[in-house]
Amino acid sequence: MGATAVKPELEPAVAVATTTKVVLVVEYDGGRYHGFQLQGKLPTIQRELERAIKELTGESTRVITASRTDAGVHAREQVVSFRTGSAHSPDTFIKGLNYYLPEDIAVKAAHRVKDSFNVRRHAVSREYKYYILNSIARSPLKARYSYLVPGYLDVGAMDRACRVLVGEHDFASFVNNKEAAAKGTVRRVYRAGMSKEENLIVFNIEANSFLMHQVRNTVGVLLKVGRGRMSAEEFYSILEAKEPGLAWPTAPARGLCLMKVNYRKPFEDEIC
């Protein structure tokens, strides 16, 4: 737990006849973790969440996530669920879990939902942002959450190039190997674009779901466009080629953040 954490006053845990499902909205700095999913004994977001749940409820339970993030990737509104026999209120889950979680992971909201609700299957889209610090000097305050790229970048050209991503496409070229591509590579992108505020360039993308490293590989190619080393037509040809490994290099994980997971109905409508 965090060194400065003060244990909150919590209502006593009350056993219930059957388990129920709880959804959490979680924010985290992924810098020191090996991704969300369990990786043996390595530190992961899932491991920390499951440890905190056991500390609070006494139960060993599995946490399910709406979007698996890679090692070093951050999240502002990750959505997870777990089953529990505890009768803790949503507010108690927030306060109690945050007491047991490390300072770089925080539960922002908690909801009891219908047992039929599935955080992954019922999600309609995921939104990511990738932050590029376009500066000749590093920024100690932004270093953990952006990729430093010095030199001129044509943001307009990058924005025009990434518009071809919108729609349903086979994104096989944006995975790193044929084994990953064999699992299916067709995805629907709802929006994609580049924006700039002062020296921070942001790639915004929303899709029904994403392939492993898809966003980071996309950014790696878009940087070639921004540097004038690739045209928008060549970028489009990579998409059309459907050849694993063609989109490279993979941009560093620290610039990527899961911003939001979207559902057709708010969690309040899924309350059991």
PyMOL commands that set and color helices and strands:
alter all, ss='L'
color gray80, all
select helices_A, chain A and resi 30-32+45-57+90-100+143-145+155-165+172-174+178-181+214-226+232-241+253-255+267-270
alter helices_A, ss='H'
color red, helices_A
select strands_A, chain A and resi 15-28+64-65+74-86+105-113+123-133+147-148+167-170+186-197+200-207+256-263
alter strands_A, ss='S'
color yellow, strands_A
deselect
rebuild
show_as cartoon
